[in-house]
Amino acid sequence: MIKKKHIPQWKIDEINHLVDLFKNYKNIAVIDVAHISDMQFQTMRKILRGKAVFRMSKKSLQLRAIEQFKSEAKKKNLDEFANHIPGQSSLVFTNIDLFELKKIFLENEWMVPAKPNEVTPVDIWVPAGDTGLPTGQVISELNMTLRLPTRIMNDTIHVREDTRTHKAGDLVNVKQAAVLKKLGITPIESLIKIHFAWNDGEIIPEEILYMDMIKFKQDFTKVYREALGILFEMPFYLEEMTEEYIRKAVSEVNTIKAMIFGEEIELSAEPESKVEEKKAEDETEEEEEVGIGGLFG
């Protein structure tokens, strides 16, 4: 007889707690914590206290909780959400807008030391001045490990000039990372970033959350104008596009008038109903019939 595997009570409690969080919050963001320091993580928790709940659990428990919530709540896209949870992650439960949550994360950037045996994404500089370190063995570390130009002043080690120790793309070895940390050099930007998000059944991937909205608006405007250009060439008329047709007509008339008289006509910004009222009034007035030339004054 195969014995049923015993599940520790703490695991059951954690799964139930996660399920309750899923039920009480409409937005769940996944953040990868593999490269986030404990201090940075705890600070962000304090900043968002009352607005968001950070919950770090084993991935297996997160997945069990999602499965249980899916069977109880009948929400969409939970399987896809579960498939995008990395090994070391925290789930962030919140009812504030996910784009607002992203903004808060971006506004709380940290600068951290270079990690040992990792490639630096930026140039690393040690500034000139007093290191605050006493003379002794450490001076050889600065000279040999980082090749810093040093001198002794008032019993402490000074760096004679700003010195670049690494270029972007260089590997920072264990000794170099230790000495840079000893000097208090923190060249690496560290941001808590949303890896993936679930919004009450809708999936929001990272590329949407961090889209360059200015560039998106510029691209949209360009595509819109190109689409209008194609529309105006079509052999049919769309009543809902009347305003655009009028603007195009006025633009073309202005071009002709500017070429002949150096003047332009103004495009009415009044609503269509008022334009129609003026048209009716004009029709009651007696005026001689004019052709194209009437557009030019």
matplotlib code that plots the C-alpha trace (Angstrom):
import matplotlib.pyplot as plt

x = [0.0, 1.4, 1.3, -0.1, 2.6, 2.2, 2.1, 3.5, 1.0, 3.1, 2.8, -0.9, -1.2, 1.0, -1.0, -4.3, -2.8, -1.8, -5.3, -6.8, -4.5, -5.5, -9.2, -8.7, -6.5, -7.3, -3.7, -0.8, 2.7, 5.7, 9.1, 12.3, 14.3, 17.4, 19.4, 17.6, 19.2, 17.2, 17.6, 16.1, 13.3, 12.4, 12.6, 10.1, 7.8, 7.7, 7.1, 4.1, 2.7, -1.1, -1.0, 0.6, 1.5, 4.8, 4.8, 7.9, 7.1, 8.6, 7.6, 5.9, 3.6, 2.8, 1.8, -0.4, -2.1, -2.7, -4.2, -6.5, -7.6, -8.3, -10.6, -12.5, -12.7, -12.9, -10.6, -8.9, -5.2, -4.0, -2.1, -0.2, 0.5, 1.9, 4.1, 5.9, 6.9, 10.7, 12.5, 13.3, 10.3, 7.9, 4.3, 3.0, -0.7, -2.3, -5.4, -3.6, -3.0, -0.1, 1.3, 1.3, 3.1, 5.7, 6.1, 6.7, 9.4, 11.1, 11.1, 13.0, 16.2, 19.1, 22.8, 24.5, 28.1, 29.4, 28.9, 31.8, 32.4, 29.8, 30.1, 29.6, 27.0, 28.6, 32.1, 33.3, 35.1, 36.8, 36.8, 39.8, 40.0, 40.2, 39.1, 38.9, 40.9, 43.9, 47.4, 48.5, 47.7, 44.8, 47.0, 48.5, 45.0, 44.2, 47.4, 47.6, 44.0, 42.5, 45.7, 44.7, 47.2, 47.4, 49.2, 49.2, 47.8, 46.9, 47.3, 44.6, 44.9, 43.9, 43.3, 45.2, 42.8, 39.6, 40.3, 38.3, 38.8, 36.5, 34.8, 31.3, 31.5, 34.5, 34.4, 34.6, 36.5, 36.1, 39.0, 38.1, 34.5, 35.6, 37.9, 35.3, 32.8, 35.4, 35.7, 32.0, 31.7, 28.1, 28.1, 25.3, 21.6, 19.2, 15.5, 12.7, 11.1, 7.8, 8.5, 4.9, 1.5, -2.1, -5.0, -8.2, -8.0, -6.0, -2.2, 0.1, 3.6, 6.7, 7.0, 3.6, 4.2, 7.5, 6.6, 8.0, 4.6, 6.1, 7.5, 4.3, 2.2, 4.6, 4.4, 0.6, 0.3, 2.5, 0.4, -2.8, -1.7, -0.7, -4.0, -5.9, -3.8, -4.9, -8.5, -8.7, -7.7, -10.5, -13.5, -16.1, -17.2, -17.4, -19.8, -18.1, -14.9, -16.5, -14.3, -11.1, -12.4, -13.1, -9.6, -8.0, -10.0, -9.1, -5.5, -5.4, -7.3, -4.8, -1.9, -3.5, -4.4, -0.9, 0.7, -1.5, -2.2, 0.1, -2.9, -4.7, -8.3, -9.1, -10.6, -13.7, -13.3, -17.0, -19.1, -20.7, -24.2, -23.1, -21.6, -24.9, -26.7, -24.4, -24.9, -28.7, -28.4, -26.1, -28.6, -31.3, -29.1, -29.1, -25.7, -24.5, -23.3, -19.6, -17.3, -13.9, -12.7, -15.1, -12.8, -10.1, -11.9]
y = [0.0, 3.4, 5.9, 9.3, 12.0, 14.2, 18.0, 20.1, 22.5, 25.6, 24.8, 24.4, 27.7, 29.5, 28.2, 29.3, 32.7, 33.2, 32.1, 34.8, 37.4, 36.4, 36.8, 40.2, 41.9, 42.4, 43.1, 40.7, 41.6, 39.2, 40.6, 38.7, 39.2, 37.3, 40.5, 42.7, 43.3, 42.6, 46.2, 47.4, 45.0, 45.9, 49.6, 49.2, 47.2, 50.2, 52.7, 50.7, 49.7, 49.8, 49.9, 46.6, 43.2, 41.6, 37.8, 35.7, 32.0, 28.9, 28.6, 25.2, 26.8, 29.8, 27.4, 25.3, 28.5, 29.6, 26.2, 26.3, 29.9, 29.0, 26.2, 28.4, 31.7, 30.6, 33.5, 33.6, 33.3, 31.9, 29.1, 31.6, 33.7, 30.7, 29.8, 33.2, 33.0, 32.7, 30.6, 33.4, 35.7, 37.7, 38.2, 41.7, 42.0, 45.4, 47.2, 50.3, 50.5, 48.4, 51.3, 53.4, 50.6, 50.5, 54.3, 53.9, 51.3, 53.5, 56.4, 54.4, 53.5, 52.2, 52.3, 49.1, 47.7, 45.7, 42.0, 39.6, 37.6, 39.5, 41.8, 45.4, 47.2, 50.6, 52.2, 52.1, 55.1, 55.8, 59.5, 61.5, 62.3, 60.8, 57.2, 57.4, 54.1, 53.9, 53.1, 49.5, 46.4, 48.0, 50.4, 47.5, 46.3, 49.7, 49.8, 46.2, 45.1, 48.3, 50.1, 53.3, 56.2, 56.8, 58.9, 59.1, 62.3, 62.7, 59.0, 58.0, 56.9, 59.4, 58.7, 61.3, 61.6, 60.2, 56.7, 54.4, 50.8, 49.0, 49.7, 48.6, 45.0, 44.2, 41.3, 42.4, 39.6, 38.7, 40.7, 43.8, 43.7, 43.4, 46.4, 48.5, 47.7, 48.7, 52.0, 52.5, 52.5, 51.8, 52.2, 49.8, 50.9, 48.5, 48.7, 46.5, 45.6, 43.9, 40.8, 39.9, 40.9, 39.7, 42.1, 40.4, 37.9, 39.9, 39.4, 42.4, 41.5, 43.5, 44.9, 46.6, 47.9, 49.5, 50.7, 54.1, 56.0, 59.1, 57.0, 55.0, 58.2, 59.4, 56.1, 56.1, 59.6, 58.7, 55.6, 57.5, 60.2, 57.5, 55.8, 59.0, 59.6, 56.2, 56.9, 60.1, 58.2, 55.7, 56.0, 56.3, 58.7, 58.0, 60.4, 59.9, 61.3, 64.6, 66.7, 65.2, 65.6, 69.3, 69.8, 68.2, 70.3, 73.5, 72.5, 72.0, 75.4, 77.1, 75.7, 77.0, 80.4, 80.8, 80.1, 82.8, 85.4, 84.6, 84.2, 81.5, 80.8, 79.8, 76.4, 76.7, 75.0, 75.2, 72.0, 70.6, 71.7, 75.3, 75.0, 73.7, 76.6, 79.1, 77.3, 77.7, 81.4, 81.9, 80.3, 82.8, 85.7, 87.0, 86.8, 86.1, 82.6, 82.2, 79.5, 78.4, 82.0, 82.7, 80.9, 83.5, 86.5]
z = [0.0, -1.1, 1.7, 1.0, 1.1, 4.2, 3.4, 6.2, 7.7, 7.0, 3.2, 3.4, 5.3, 2.8, -0.2, 1.5, 2.3, -1.4, -2.5, -0.2, -1.7, -5.2, -4.2, -2.6, -5.2, -8.9, -10.0, -9.5, -10.7, -10.8, -10.0, -10.3, -7.1, -8.0, -8.4, -5.8, -2.4, 0.8, 1.8, -1.5, -1.3, 2.3, 1.5, -1.4, 0.9, 3.3, 0.5, -0.7, 2.7, 2.5, -1.3, -2.2, -0.6, -1.5, -1.0, -1.5, -1.6, -3.2, -6.8, -6.2, -3.6, -5.9, -8.6, -6.3, -5.1, -8.7, -9.5, -6.5, -7.2, -10.9, -9.8, -7.4, -9.2, -12.8, -14.0, -17.4, -18.3, -15.0, -16.7, -18.9, -15.8, -14.0, -16.9, -16.6, -13.0, -12.7, -10.1, -7.6, -7.6, -5.5, -6.3, -5.7, -5.0, -5.4, -6.5, -7.8, -11.5, -12.8, -14.7, -11.6, -9.7, -12.5, -12.1, -8.4, -9.0, -11.6, -9.2, -6.6, -8.3, -6.3, -7.0, -5.9, -5.9, -8.9, -8.3, -8.4, -11.6, -13.5, -16.5, -15.7, -17.9, -17.3, -16.9, -13.3, -12.0, -8.7, -7.9, -6.8, -3.1, 0.4, 0.6, 4.3, 4.5, 6.8, 5.5, 5.5, 3.5, 1.8, -0.2, -2.1, -2.9, -4.4, -6.3, -7.5, -7.8, -9.2, -10.3, -8.6, -8.4, -4.6, -2.0, 1.8, 3.4, 7.1, 7.7, 5.1, 1.5, -1.2, -4.9, -6.9, -9.9, -11.2, -12.5, -14.6, -13.4, -15.8, -19.1, -19.9, -20.9, -18.7, -16.2, -12.5, -10.7, -7.0, -5.7, -7.7, -6.6, -2.9, -3.2, -5.0, -2.3, 0.3, -1.4, -1.4, -5.2, -6.3, -10.1, -11.0, -11.4, -9.7, -10.3, -9.2, -12.5, -13.3, -15.2, -16.0, -14.7, -14.5, -14.3, -13.3, -16.1, -18.6, -19.2, -19.4, -20.5, -19.7, -23.2, -22.9, -19.3, -20.3, -23.8, -24.8, -24.9, -26.6, -29.4, -29.6, -30.0, -32.7, -34.6, -34.2, -35.6, -38.6, -39.3, -38.9, -41.4, -43.9, -43.5, -44.1, -47.2, -48.5, -47.5, -49.5, -52.6, -52.2, -54.7, -51.9, -49.1, -45.4, -43.6, -40.2, -41.8, -42.9, -40.7, -42.2, -45.7, -45.0, -43.5, -46.5, -48.9, -47.1, -47.0, -50.8, -51.3, -49.0, -51.1, -54.3, -52.8, -51.2, -54.6, -56.4, -53.8, -50.9, -48.5, -46.7, -45.6, -42.0, -41.2, -39.0, -35.7, -35.0, -34.6, -37.7, -36.5, -36.5, -39.9, -41.2, -39.6, -41.3, -44.6, -44.3, -43.5, -46.4, -48.7, -47.8, -48.7, -52.3, -53.8, -57.3, -58.2, -58.2, -59.4, -58.1, -58.2, -55.3, -52.9, -53.5, -52.2]

ax = plt.figure().add_subplot(projection="3d")
ax.plot(x, y, z, "-o")
ax.set_aspect("equal")
plt.show()
